[in-house]
Amino acid sequence: MAKGTVDFFNDTGGYGFIETEDADEDVFFHMEDVGGPDLEEGTELEFDIEQAPKGPRATNVKRLDE
């Protein structure tokens, strides 16, 4: 699994991007992939990366502070 931190989060849209050294660009995520309360910028995460049509997307997202 990859690790990274929330670089941007749009609470209205329920999506954001994760900064990680495991991908060439920031990885998109949607709150449907996370569950629980909204994330904040700087939150550390663990996740899998899948290639989606618009670029890398995080799946199986877990907060590291749980």
KEVO-946248 format. One record per residue (C-alpha): residue number from 1; x, y, z. Coordinates in nm, 3 decimals. Layout:
<atoms>
+-----+---------+---------+---------+
|   n |    east |   north |      up |
+-----+---------+---------+---------+
| NUM |       X |       Y |       Z |
...
+-----+---------+---------+---------+
</atoms>
This chain:
<atoms>
+-----+---------+---------+---------+
|   n |    east |   north |      up |
+-----+---------+---------+---------+
|   1 |   0.000 |   0.000 |   0.000 |
|   2 |   0.104 |   0.356 |  -0.068 |
|   3 |   0.125 |   0.629 |   0.195 |
|   4 |   0.068 |   1.000 |   0.160 |
|   5 |  -0.095 |   1.311 |   0.300 |
|   6 |  -0.407 |   1.501 |   0.199 |
|   7 |  -0.282 |   1.792 |  -0.013 |
|   8 |  -0.625 |   1.935 |  -0.101 |
|   9 |  -0.980 |   1.858 |   0.015 |
|  10 |  -1.308 |   2.004 |  -0.113 |
|  11 |  -1.564 |   1.937 |   0.160 |
|  12 |  -1.853 |   2.057 |  -0.059 |
|  13 |  -1.770 |   1.810 |  -0.336 |
|  14 |  -1.636 |   1.541 |  -0.104 |
|  15 |  -1.316 |   1.487 |  -0.299 |
|  16 |  -0.951 |   1.576 |  -0.282 |
|  17 |  -0.595 |   1.488 |  -0.374 |
|  18 |  -0.322 |   1.299 |  -0.190 |
|  19 |   0.045 |   1.391 |  -0.220 |
|  20 |   0.261 |   1.078 |  -0.229 |
|  21 |   0.604 |   0.966 |  -0.343 |
|  22 |   0.443 |   0.648 |  -0.481 |
|  23 |   0.296 |   0.825 |  -0.788 |
|  24 |   0.420 |   1.084 |  -1.038 |
|  25 |   0.124 |   1.312 |  -0.970 |
|  26 |  -0.121 |   1.375 |  -0.686 |
|  27 |  -0.373 |   1.094 |  -0.642 |
|  28 |  -0.747 |   1.170 |  -0.657 |
|  29 |  -0.980 |   1.039 |  -0.387 |
|  30 |  -1.350 |   1.065 |  -0.312 |
|  31 |  -1.502 |   1.039 |   0.036 |
|  32 |  -1.698 |   0.732 |  -0.080 |
|  33 |  -1.356 |   0.559 |  -0.080 |
|  34 |  -1.276 |   0.672 |   0.275 |
|  35 |  -1.588 |   0.674 |   0.491 |
|  36 |  -1.608 |   0.845 |   0.829 |
|  37 |  -1.571 |   1.216 |   0.894 |
|  38 |  -1.430 |   1.455 |   0.634 |
|  39 |  -1.054 |   1.464 |   0.595 |
|  40 |  -0.838 |   1.768 |   0.656 |
|  41 |  -0.531 |   1.881 |   0.466 |
|  42 |  -0.224 |   1.718 |   0.618 |
|  43 |  -0.405 |   1.398 |   0.729 |
|  44 |  -0.183 |   1.093 |   0.673 |
|  45 |  -0.337 |   0.809 |   0.474 |
|  46 |  -0.260 |   0.461 |   0.349 |
|  47 |  -0.421 |   0.353 |   0.020 |
|  48 |  -0.399 |   0.153 |  -0.301 |
|  49 |  -0.355 |   0.331 |  -0.635 |
|  50 |  -0.555 |   0.235 |  -0.942 |
|  51 |  -0.529 |   0.394 |  -1.284 |
|  52 |  -0.855 |   0.570 |  -1.371 |
|  53 |  -0.938 |   0.742 |  -1.703 |
|  54 |  -0.846 |   1.086 |  -1.560 |
|  55 |  -0.533 |   0.972 |  -1.373 |
|  56 |  -0.442 |   0.786 |  -1.054 |
|  57 |  -0.721 |   0.727 |  -0.801 |
|  58 |  -0.690 |   0.612 |  -0.440 |
|  59 |  -0.890 |   0.308 |  -0.328 |
|  60 |  -0.907 |   0.124 |   0.006 |
|  61 |  -0.819 |   0.451 |   0.180 |
|  62 |  -0.744 |   0.429 |   0.553 |
|  63 |  -0.648 |   0.702 |   0.798 |
|  64 |  -0.317 |   0.629 |   0.971 |
|  65 |  -0.437 |   0.793 |   1.294 |
|  66 |  -0.713 |   0.533 |   1.351 |
+-----+---------+---------+---------+
</atoms>
